[in-house]
Amino acid sequence: MARAVGHPIPGVNAFSVPVFDQSGSVALVITAIGPEGTFDANWESPIATKLLECAAKVSERLGSQSNRSHKAA
């Protein structure tokens, strides 16, 4: 998972998580973005946790045998 906290865009936070396919390649990336004042950018925040869960579920549906989307970058 990658995180942006007020940079490169001041006042904006984001998380991005890769989704893997059956070959282990990145098929897509899921991103959550929001204003710094209301977007909790802690690694253990509810949004980070849900994003990781979502990416893991989509990866599984695409045939991924790995849980790599659960590892923070």
HTML snippet that shows the backbone in 3Dmol.js (N, CA, C, O; Angstrom):
<script src="https://3Dmol.org/build/3Dmol-min.js"></script>
<div id="view" style="width:600px;height:400px;position:relative"></div>
<script>
const pdb = `
ATOM      1  N   MET A   1       0.849  -1.164   0.000  1.00  0.00           N
ATOM      2  CA  MET A   1       0.000   0.000   0.000  1.00  0.00           C
ATOM      3  C   MET A   1       0.897   1.230   0.000  1.00  0.00           C
ATOM      4  O   MET A   1       1.914   1.279   0.691  1.00  0.00           O
ATOM      5  N   ALA A   2       0.502   2.210  -0.782  1.00  0.00           N
ATOM      6  CA  ALA A   2       1.220   3.484  -0.818  1.00  0.00           C
ATOM      7  C   ALA A   2       0.336   4.548  -0.173  1.00  0.00           C
ATOM      8  O   ALA A   2      -0.891   4.443  -0.181  1.00  0.00           O
ATOM      9  N   ARG A   3       0.972   5.561   0.378  1.00  0.00           N
ATOM     10  CA  ARG A   3       0.240   6.619   1.072  1.00  0.00           C
ATOM     11  C   ARG A   3       0.795   7.978   0.681  1.00  0.00           C
ATOM     12  O   ARG A   3       2.003   8.148   0.519  1.00  0.00           O
ATOM     13  N   ALA A   4      -0.104   8.941   0.531  1.00  0.00           N
ATOM     14  CA  ALA A   4       0.279  10.339   0.328  1.00  0.00           C
ATOM     15  C   ALA A   4      -0.402  11.149   1.430  1.00  0.00           C
ATOM     16  O   ALA A   4      -1.612  11.046   1.629  1.00  0.00           O
ATOM     17  N   VAL A   5       0.379  11.950   2.136  1.00  0.00           N
ATOM     18  CA  VAL A   5      -0.160  12.772   3.219  1.00  0.00           C
ATOM     19  C   VAL A   5       0.195  14.224   2.938  1.00  0.00           C
ATOM     20  O   VAL A   5       1.293  14.680   3.256  1.00  0.00           O
ATOM     21  N   GLY A   6      -0.741  14.941   2.343  1.00  0.00           N
ATOM     22  CA  GLY A   6      -0.535  16.352   2.060  1.00  0.00           C
ATOM     23  C   GLY A   6       0.515  16.659   1.009  1.00  0.00           C
ATOM     24  O   GLY A   6       0.887  17.817   0.818  1.00  0.00           O
ATOM     25  N   HIS A   7       0.990  15.644   0.334  1.00  0.00           N
ATOM     26  CA  HIS A   7       2.001  15.839  -0.708  1.00  0.00           C
ATOM     27  C   HIS A   7       1.808  14.760  -1.766  1.00  0.00           C
ATOM     28  O   HIS A   7       1.693  13.596  -1.383  1.00  0.00           O
ATOM     29  N   PRO A   8       1.764  15.032  -3.002  1.00  0.00           N
ATOM     30  CA  PRO A   8       2.184  16.241  -3.686  1.00  0.00           C
ATOM     31  C   PRO A   8       1.133  17.344  -3.735  1.00  0.00           C
ATOM     32  O   PRO A   8       1.426  18.461  -4.160  1.00  0.00           O
ATOM     33  N   ILE A   9      -0.112  17.035  -3.294  1.00  0.00           N
ATOM     34  CA  ILE A   9      -1.155  18.060  -3.305  1.00  0.00           C
ATOM     35  C   ILE A   9      -1.441  18.463  -1.862  1.00  0.00           C
ATOM     36  O   ILE A   9      -1.968  17.657  -1.094  1.00  0.00           O
ATOM     37  N   PRO A  10      -1.102  19.699  -1.479  1.00  0.00           N
ATOM     38  CA  PRO A  10      -1.351  20.144  -0.110  1.00  0.00           C
ATOM     39  C   PRO A  10      -2.829  19.999   0.259  1.00  0.00           C
ATOM     40  O   PRO A  10      -3.715  20.354  -0.518  1.00  0.00           O
ATOM     41  N   GLY A  11      -3.074  19.467   1.464  1.00  0.00           N
ATOM     42  CA  GLY A  11      -4.436  19.338   1.954  1.00  0.00           C
ATOM     43  C   GLY A  11      -5.164  18.083   1.498  1.00  0.00           C
ATOM     44  O   GLY A  11      -6.342  17.900   1.806  1.00  0.00           O
ATOM     45  N   VAL A  12      -4.467  17.212   0.762  1.00  0.00           N
ATOM     46  CA  VAL A  12      -5.100  15.993   0.248  1.00  0.00           C
ATOM     47  C   VAL A  12      -4.298  14.769   0.696  1.00  0.00           C
ATOM     48  O   VAL A  12      -3.076  14.729   0.557  1.00  0.00           O
ATOM     49  N   ASN A  13      -5.002  13.778   1.232  1.00  0.00           N
ATOM     50  CA  ASN A  13      -4.401  12.501   1.625  1.00  0.00           C
ATOM     51  C   ASN A  13      -4.934  11.397   0.723  1.00  0.00           C
ATOM     52  O   ASN A  13      -6.027  11.513   0.168  1.00  0.00           O
ATOM     53  N   ALA A  14      -4.159  10.326   0.579  1.00  0.00           N
ATOM     54  CA  ALA A  14      -4.605   9.209  -0.257  1.00  0.00           C
ATOM     55  C   ALA A  14      -3.887   7.925   0.117  1.00  0.00           C
ATOM     56  O   ALA A  14      -2.772   7.943   0.640  1.00  0.00           O
ATOM     57  N   PHE A  15      -4.550   6.810  -0.164  1.00  0.00           N
ATOM     58  CA  PHE A  15      -3.961   5.476  -0.110  1.00  0.00           C
ATOM     59  C   PHE A  15      -4.193   4.832  -1.464  1.00  0.00           C
ATOM     60  O   PHE A  15      -5.232   5.054  -2.086  1.00  0.00           O
ATOM     61  N   SER A  16      -3.238   4.037  -1.928  1.00  0.00           N
ATOM     62  CA  SER A  16      -3.405   3.235  -3.143  1.00  0.00           C
ATOM     63  C   SER A  16      -2.928   1.822  -2.853  1.00  0.00           C
ATOM     64  O   SER A  16      -1.894   1.617  -2.217  1.00  0.00           O
ATOM     65  N   VAL A  17      -3.700   0.850  -3.332  1.00  0.00           N
ATOM     66  CA  VAL A  17      -3.396  -0.556  -3.097  1.00  0.00           C
ATOM     67  C   VAL A  17      -3.475  -1.304  -4.428  1.00  0.00           C
ATOM     68  O   VAL A  17      -4.453  -1.161  -5.162  1.00  0.00           O
ATOM     69  N   PRO A  18      -2.450  -2.100  -4.744  1.00  0.00           N
ATOM     70  CA  PRO A  18      -2.495  -2.873  -5.984  1.00  0.00           C
ATOM     71  C   PRO A  18      -3.426  -4.079  -5.863  1.00  0.00           C
ATOM     72  O   PRO A  18      -3.625  -4.632  -4.782  1.00  0.00           O
ATOM     73  N   VAL A  19      -3.984  -4.465  -7.003  1.00  0.00           N
ATOM     74  CA  VAL A  19      -4.782  -5.680  -7.118  1.00  0.00           C
ATOM     75  C   VAL A  19      -4.050  -6.571  -8.112  1.00  0.00           C
ATOM     76  O   VAL A  19      -3.660  -6.123  -9.190  1.00  0.00           O
ATOM     77  N   PHE A  20      -3.866  -7.845  -7.739  1.00  0.00           N
ATOM     78  CA  PHE A  20      -3.090  -8.776  -8.553  1.00  0.00           C
ATOM     79  C   PHE A  20      -3.987  -9.781  -9.268  1.00  0.00           C
ATOM     80  O   PHE A  20      -5.048 -10.152  -8.767  1.00  0.00           O
ATOM     81  N   ASP A  21      -3.541 -10.215 -10.450  1.00  0.00           N
ATOM     82  CA  ASP A  21      -4.279 -11.227 -11.205  1.00  0.00           C
ATOM     83  C   ASP A  21      -3.694 -12.613 -10.960  1.00  0.00           C
ATOM     84  O   ASP A  21      -2.832 -12.787 -10.099  1.00  0.00           O
ATOM     85  N   GLN A  22      -4.165 -13.596 -11.721  1.00  0.00           N
ATOM     86  CA  GLN A  22      -3.750 -14.987 -11.527  1.00  0.00           C
ATOM     87  C   GLN A  22      -2.267 -15.216 -11.784  1.00  0.00           C
ATOM     88  O   GLN A  22      -1.693 -16.172 -11.263  1.00  0.00           O
ATOM     89  N   SER A  23      -1.641 -14.356 -12.578  1.00  0.00           N
ATOM     90  CA  SER A  23      -0.209 -14.518 -12.856  1.00  0.00           C
ATOM     91  C   SER A  23       0.666 -13.778 -11.841  1.00  0.00           C
ATOM     92  O   SER A  23       1.893 -13.854 -11.902  1.00  0.00           O
ATOM     93  N   GLY A  24       0.033 -13.067 -10.913  1.00  0.00           N
ATOM     94  CA  GLY A  24       0.780 -12.299  -9.925  1.00  0.00           C
ATOM     95  C   GLY A  24       1.128 -10.895 -10.382  1.00  0.00           C
ATOM     96  O   GLY A  24       1.814 -10.154  -9.677  1.00  0.00           O
ATOM     97  N   SER A  25       0.649 -10.529 -11.574  1.00  0.00           N
ATOM     98  CA  SER A  25       0.894  -9.184 -12.100  1.00  0.00           C
ATOM     99  C   SER A  25      -0.137  -8.209 -11.540  1.00  0.00           C
ATOM    100  O   SER A  25      -1.249  -8.601 -11.186  1.00  0.00           O
ATOM    101  N   VAL A  26       0.245  -6.940 -11.465  1.00  0.00           N
ATOM    102  CA  VAL A  26      -0.707  -5.915 -11.039  1.00  0.00           C
ATOM    103  C   VAL A  26      -1.735  -5.743 -12.150  1.00  0.00           C
ATOM    104  O   VAL A  26      -1.387  -5.438 -13.291  1.00  0.00           O
ATOM    105  N   ALA A  27      -3.005  -5.940 -11.805  1.00  0.00           N
ATOM    106  CA  ALA A  27      -4.091  -5.801 -12.769  1.00  0.00           C
ATOM    107  C   ALA A  27      -4.704  -4.407 -12.708  1.00  0.00           C
ATOM    108  O   ALA A  27      -5.134  -3.862 -13.725  1.00  0.00           O
ATOM    109  N   LEU A  28      -4.738  -3.840 -11.512  1.00  0.00           N
ATOM    110  CA  LEU A  28      -5.299  -2.508 -11.321  1.00  0.00           C
ATOM    111  C   LEU A  28      -4.885  -2.002  -9.953  1.00  0.00           C
ATOM    112  O   LEU A  28      -4.284  -2.726  -9.160  1.00  0.00           O
ATOM    113  N   VAL A  29      -5.215  -0.754  -9.690  1.00  0.00           N
ATOM    114  CA  VAL A  29      -4.921  -0.147  -8.392  1.00  0.00           C
ATOM    115  C   VAL A  29      -6.201   0.501  -7.885  1.00  0.00           C
ATOM    116  O   VAL A  29      -6.905   1.181  -8.631  1.00  0.00           O
ATOM    117  N   ILE A  30      -6.493   0.282  -6.609  1.00  0.00           N
ATOM    118  CA  ILE A  30      -7.639   0.932  -5.975  1.00  0.00           C
ATOM    119  C   ILE A  30      -7.093   2.072  -5.122  1.00  0.00           C
ATOM    120  O   ILE A  30      -6.174   1.879  -4.326  1.00  0.00           O
ATOM    121  N   THR A  31      -7.667   3.259  -5.296  1.00  0.00           N
ATOM    122  CA  THR A  31      -7.204   4.444  -4.580  1.00  0.00           C
ATOM    123  C   THR A  31      -8.351   5.090  -3.825  1.00  0.00           C
ATOM    124  O   THR A  31      -9.462   5.205  -4.342  1.00  0.00           O
ATOM    125  N   ALA A  32      -8.075   5.509  -2.604  1.00  0.00           N
ATOM    126  CA  ALA A  32      -9.005   6.312  -1.814  1.00  0.00           C
ATOM    127  C   ALA A  32      -8.322   7.652  -1.586  1.00  0.00           C
ATOM    128  O   ALA A  32      -7.138   7.706  -1.252  1.00  0.00           O
ATOM    129  N   ILE A  33      -9.069   8.724  -1.766  1.00  0.00           N
ATOM    130  CA  ILE A  33      -8.502  10.070  -1.666  1.00  0.00           C
ATOM    131  C   ILE A  33      -9.501  10.974  -0.938  1.00  0.00           C
ATOM    132  O   ILE A  33     -10.713  10.834  -1.100  1.00  0.00           O
ATOM    133  N   GLY A  34      -8.974  11.898  -0.139  1.00  0.00           N
ATOM    134  CA  GLY A  34      -9.868  12.797   0.567  1.00  0.00           C
ATOM    135  C   GLY A  34      -9.135  13.972   1.186  1.00  0.00           C
ATOM    136  O   GLY A  34      -7.905  14.011   1.203  1.00  0.00           O
ATOM    137  N   PRO A  35      -9.904  14.936   1.698  1.00  0.00           N
ATOM    138  CA  PRO A  35      -9.305  16.121   2.309  1.00  0.00           C
ATOM    139  C   PRO A  35      -8.595  15.778   3.617  1.00  0.00           C
ATOM    140  O   PRO A  35      -9.066  14.955   4.403  1.00  0.00           O
ATOM    141  N   GLU A  36      -7.473  16.418   3.826  1.00  0.00           N
ATOM    142  CA  GLU A  36      -6.620  16.163   4.986  1.00  0.00           C
ATOM    143  C   GLU A  36      -7.374  16.236   6.315  1.00  0.00           C
ATOM    144  O   GLU A  36      -7.089  15.465   7.231  1.00  0.00           O
ATOM    145  N   GLY A  37      -8.316  17.140   6.423  1.00  0.00           N
ATOM    146  CA  GLY A  37      -9.036  17.334   7.676  1.00  0.00           C
ATOM    147  C   GLY A  37      -9.956  16.194   8.067  1.00  0.00           C
ATOM    148  O   GLY A  37     -10.260  16.026   9.249  1.00  0.00           O
ATOM    149  N   THR A  38     -10.408  15.405   7.098  1.00  0.00           N
ATOM    150  CA  THR A  38     -11.350  14.325   7.391  1.00  0.00           C
ATOM    151  C   THR A  38     -10.863  12.947   6.962  1.00  0.00           C
ATOM    152  O   THR A  38     -11.517  11.948   7.262  1.00  0.00           O
ATOM    153  N   PHE A  39      -9.747  12.872   6.277  1.00  0.00           N
ATOM    154  CA  PHE A  39      -9.211  11.603   5.777  1.00  0.00           C
ATOM    155  C   PHE A  39      -8.104  11.138   6.715  1.00  0.00           C
ATOM    156  O   PHE A  39      -7.022  11.727   6.740  1.00  0.00           O
ATOM    157  N   ASP A  40      -8.366  10.094   7.480  1.00  0.00           N
ATOM    158  CA  ASP A  40      -7.386   9.558   8.430  1.00  0.00           C
ATOM    159  C   ASP A  40      -6.318   8.783   7.661  1.00  0.00           C
ATOM    160  O   ASP A  40      -6.596   7.716   7.114  1.00  0.00           O
ATOM    161  N   ALA A  41      -5.103   9.316   7.618  1.00  0.00           N
ATOM    162  CA  ALA A  41      -4.017   8.716   6.835  1.00  0.00           C
ATOM    163  C   ALA A  41      -3.119   7.791   7.657  1.00  0.00           C
ATOM    164  O   ALA A  41      -2.033   7.432   7.203  1.00  0.00           O
ATOM    165  N   ASN A  42      -3.550   7.401   8.852  1.00  0.00           N
ATOM    166  CA  ASN A  42      -2.778   6.426   9.625  1.00  0.00           C
ATOM    167  C   ASN A  42      -2.824   5.075   8.929  1.00  0.00           C
ATOM    168  O   ASN A  42      -3.847   4.695   8.358  1.00  0.00           O
ATOM    169  N   TRP A  43      -1.701   4.346   8.980  1.00  0.00           N
ATOM    170  CA  TRP A  43      -1.624   3.032   8.334  1.00  0.00           C
ATOM    171  C   TRP A  43      -2.685   2.080   8.864  1.00  0.00           C
ATOM    172  O   TRP A  43      -3.148   1.207   8.130  1.00  0.00           O
ATOM    173  N   GLU A  44      -3.079   2.230  10.119  1.00  0.00           N
ATOM    174  CA  GLU A  44      -4.054   1.330  10.750  1.00  0.00           C
ATOM    175  C   GLU A  44      -5.463   1.916  10.776  1.00  0.00           C
ATOM    176  O   GLU A  44      -6.332   1.382  11.465  1.00  0.00           O
ATOM    177  N   SER A  45      -5.707   2.994  10.045  1.00  0.00           N
ATOM    178  CA  SER A  45      -7.019   3.635  10.048  1.00  0.00           C
ATOM    179  C   SER A  45      -8.082   2.729   9.423  1.00  0.00           C
ATOM    180  O   SER A  45      -7.755   1.809   8.673  1.00  0.00           O
ATOM    181  N   PRO A  46      -9.347   2.991   9.731  1.00  0.00           N
ATOM    182  CA  PRO A  46     -10.421   2.193   9.132  1.00  0.00           C
ATOM    183  C   PRO A  46     -10.399   2.205   7.601  1.00  0.00           C
ATOM    184  O   PRO A  46     -10.644   1.176   6.973  1.00  0.00           O
ATOM    185  N   ILE A  47     -10.111   3.340   7.008  1.00  0.00           N
ATOM    186  CA  ILE A  47     -10.100   3.388   5.541  1.00  0.00           C
ATOM    187  C   ILE A  47      -8.948   2.561   4.966  1.00  0.00           C
ATOM    188  O   ILE A  47      -9.115   1.897   3.943  1.00  0.00           O
ATOM    189  N   ALA A  48      -7.787   2.596   5.613  1.00  0.00           N
ATOM    190  CA  ALA A  48      -6.655   1.788   5.142  1.00  0.00           C
ATOM    191  C   ALA A  48      -6.981   0.304   5.260  1.00  0.00           C
ATOM    192  O   ALA A  48      -6.700  -0.476   4.351  1.00  0.00           O
ATOM    193  N   THR A  49      -7.571  -0.073   6.378  1.00  0.00           N
ATOM    194  CA  THR A  49      -7.936  -1.471   6.606  1.00  0.00           C
ATOM    195  C   THR A  49      -8.950  -1.952   5.574  1.00  0.00           C
ATOM    196  O   THR A  49      -8.786  -3.029   5.002  1.00  0.00           O
ATOM    197  N   LYS A  50      -9.987  -1.170   5.333  1.00  0.00           N
ATOM    198  CA  LYS A  50     -11.020  -1.545   4.360  1.00  0.00           C
ATOM    199  C   LYS A  50     -10.453  -1.604   2.946  1.00  0.00           C
ATOM    200  O   LYS A  50     -10.822  -2.481   2.164  1.00  0.00           O
ATOM    201  N   LEU A  51      -9.568  -0.684   2.620  1.00  0.00           N
ATOM    202  CA  LEU A  51      -8.960  -0.676   1.289  1.00  0.00           C
ATOM    203  C   LEU A  51      -8.135  -1.943   1.070  1.00  0.00           C
ATOM    204  O   LEU A  51      -8.197  -2.545  -0.002  1.00  0.00           O
ATOM    205  N   LEU A  52      -7.373  -2.346   2.068  1.00  0.00           N
ATOM    206  CA  LEU A  52      -6.597  -3.586   1.974  1.00  0.00           C
ATOM    207  C   LEU A  52      -7.514  -4.800   1.826  1.00  0.00           C
ATOM    208  O   LEU A  52      -7.243  -5.697   1.028  1.00  0.00           O
ATOM    209  N   GLU A  53      -8.592  -4.822   2.595  1.00  0.00           N
ATOM    210  CA  GLU A  53      -9.550  -5.929   2.495  1.00  0.00           C
ATOM    211  C   GLU A  53     -10.169  -5.991   1.107  1.00  0.00           C
ATOM    212  O   GLU A  53     -10.295  -7.066   0.522  1.00  0.00           O
ATOM    213  N   CYS A  54     -10.551  -4.841   0.588  1.00  0.00           N
ATOM    214  CA  CYS A  54     -11.151  -4.771  -0.744  1.00  0.00           C
ATOM    215  C   CYS A  54     -10.181  -5.271  -1.810  1.00  0.00           C
ATOM    216  O   CYS A  54     -10.555  -6.072  -2.666  1.00  0.00           O
ATOM    217  N   ALA A  55      -8.946  -4.806  -1.759  1.00  0.00           N
ATOM    218  CA  ALA A  55      -7.942  -5.223  -2.746  1.00  0.00           C
ATOM    219  C   ALA A  55      -7.685  -6.722  -2.667  1.00  0.00           C
ATOM    220  O   ALA A  55      -7.503  -7.377  -3.694  1.00  0.00           O
ATOM    221  N   ALA A  56      -7.670  -7.268  -1.455  1.00  0.00           N
ATOM    222  CA  ALA A  56      -7.451  -8.707  -1.294  1.00  0.00           C
ATOM    223  C   ALA A  56      -8.602  -9.500  -1.898  1.00  0.00           C
ATOM    224  O   ALA A  56      -8.381 -10.523  -2.546  1.00  0.00           O
ATOM    225  N   LYS A  57      -9.830  -9.032  -1.688  1.00  0.00           N
ATOM    226  CA  LYS A  57     -11.003  -9.723  -2.240  1.00  0.00           C
ATOM    227  C   LYS A  57     -11.019  -9.675  -3.762  1.00  0.00           C
ATOM    228  O   LYS A  57     -11.295 -10.680  -4.418  1.00  0.00           O
ATOM    229  N   VAL A  58     -10.722  -8.506  -4.322  1.00  0.00           N
ATOM    230  CA  VAL A  58     -10.706  -8.385  -5.787  1.00  0.00           C
ATOM    231  C   VAL A  58      -9.576  -9.232  -6.365  1.00  0.00           C
ATOM    232  O   VAL A  58      -9.760  -9.900  -7.382  1.00  0.00           O
ATOM    233  N   SER A  59      -8.404  -9.209  -5.723  1.00  0.00           N
ATOM    234  CA  SER A  59      -7.280 -10.043  -6.172  1.00  0.00           C
ATOM    235  C   SER A  59      -7.684 -11.515  -6.186  1.00  0.00           C
ATOM    236  O   SER A  59      -7.398 -12.235  -7.142  1.00  0.00           O
ATOM    237  N   GLU A  60      -8.337 -11.947  -5.140  1.00  0.00           N
ATOM    238  CA  GLU A  60      -8.778 -13.340  -5.060  1.00  0.00           C
ATOM    239  C   GLU A  60      -9.754 -13.671  -6.195  1.00  0.00           C
ATOM    240  O   GLU A  60      -9.673 -14.740  -6.801  1.00  0.00           O
ATOM    241  N   ARG A  61     -10.666 -12.756  -6.471  1.00  0.00           N
ATOM    242  CA  ARG A  61     -11.635 -12.976  -7.558  1.00  0.00           C
ATOM    243  C   ARG A  61     -10.958 -13.026  -8.915  1.00  0.00           C
ATOM    244  O   ARG A  61     -11.454 -13.670  -9.840  1.00  0.00           O
ATOM    245  N   LEU A  62      -9.817 -12.344  -9.036  1.00  0.00           N
ATOM    246  CA  LEU A  62      -9.060 -12.369 -10.295  1.00  0.00           C
ATOM    247  C   LEU A  62      -8.118 -13.564 -10.369  1.00  0.00           C
ATOM    248  O   LEU A  62      -7.384 -13.718 -11.345  1.00  0.00           O
ATOM    249  N   GLY A  63      -8.135 -14.404  -9.348  1.00  0.00           N
ATOM    250  CA  GLY A  63      -7.336 -15.621  -9.375  1.00  0.00           C
ATOM    251  C   GLY A  63      -5.984 -15.538  -8.713  1.00  0.00           C
ATOM    252  O   GLY A  63      -5.185 -16.468  -8.824  1.00  0.00           O
ATOM    253  N   SER A  64      -5.707 -14.440  -8.024  1.00  0.00           N
ATOM    254  CA  SER A  64      -4.416 -14.303  -7.346  1.00  0.00           C
ATOM    255  C   SER A  64      -4.302 -15.317  -6.217  1.00  0.00           C
ATOM    256  O   SER A  64      -5.254 -15.536  -5.468  1.00  0.00           O
ATOM    257  N   GLN A  65      -3.142 -15.927  -6.102  1.00  0.00           N
ATOM    258  CA  GLN A  65      -2.868 -16.877  -5.032  1.00  0.00           C
ATOM    259  C   GLN A  65      -2.055 -16.226  -3.920  1.00  0.00           C
ATOM    260  O   GLN A  65      -1.689 -16.889  -2.950  1.00  0.00           O
ATOM    261  N   SER A  66      -1.770 -14.932  -4.054  1.00  0.00           N
ATOM    262  CA  SER A  66      -0.901 -14.219  -3.129  1.00  0.00           C
ATOM    263  C   SER A  66      -1.713 -13.278  -2.260  1.00  0.00           C
ATOM    264  O   SER A  66      -2.816 -12.878  -2.632  1.00  0.00           O
ATOM    265  N   ASN A  67      -1.172 -12.927  -1.108  1.00  0.00           N
ATOM    266  CA  ASN A  67      -1.783 -11.896  -0.272  1.00  0.00           C
ATOM    267  C   ASN A  67      -0.900 -10.655  -0.248  1.00  0.00           C
ATOM    268  O   ASN A  67      -0.867  -9.931   0.747  1.00  0.00           O
ATOM    269  N   ARG A  68      -0.183 -10.410  -1.343  1.00  0.00           N
ATOM    270  CA  ARG A  68       0.757  -9.282  -1.402  1.00  0.00           C
ATOM    271  C   ARG A  68       0.083  -7.943  -1.201  1.00  0.00           C
ATOM    272  O   ARG A  68       0.732  -7.011  -0.725  1.00  0.00           O
ATOM    273  N   SER A  69      -1.201  -7.801  -1.543  1.00  0.00           N
ATOM    274  CA  SER A  69      -1.869  -6.516  -1.388  1.00  0.00           C
ATOM    275  C   SER A  69      -1.988  -6.105   0.076  1.00  0.00           C
ATOM    276  O   SER A  69      -2.315  -4.954   0.363  1.00  0.00           O
ATOM    277  N   HIS A  70      -1.726  -7.036   1.019  1.00  0.00           N
ATOM    278  CA  HIS A  70      -1.815  -6.715   2.439  1.00  0.00           C
ATOM    279  C   HIS A  70      -0.533  -6.114   2.991  1.00  0.00           C
ATOM    280  O   HIS A  70      -0.502  -5.720   4.157  1.00  0.00           O
ATOM    281  N   LYS A  71       0.508  -6.032   2.208  1.00  0.00           N
ATOM    282  CA  LYS A  71       1.782  -5.518   2.704  1.00  0.00           C
ATOM    283  C   LYS A  71       1.920  -4.032   2.388  1.00  0.00           C
ATOM    284  O   LYS A  71       1.672  -3.606   1.260  1.00  0.00           O
ATOM    285  N   ALA A  72       2.313  -3.255   3.377  1.00  0.00           N
ATOM    286  CA  ALA A  72       2.533  -1.821   3.169  1.00  0.00           C
ATOM    287  C   ALA A  72       3.853  -1.608   2.454  1.00  0.00           C
ATOM    288  O   ALA A  72       4.815  -2.347   2.659  1.00  0.00           O
ATOM    289  N   ALA A  73       3.884  -0.589   1.613  1.00  0.00           N
ATOM    290  CA  ALA A  73       5.113  -0.257   0.883  1.00  0.00           C
ATOM    291  C   ALA A  73       5.972   0.660   1.714  1.00  0.00           C
ATOM    292  O   ALA A  73       7.053   1.057   1.277  1.00  0.00           O
TER     293      ALA A  73
END
`;
const viewer = $3Dmol.createViewer("view");
viewer.addModel(pdb, "pdb");
viewer.setStyle({}, {cartoon: {color: "spectrum"}});
viewer.zoomTo();
viewer.render();
</script>
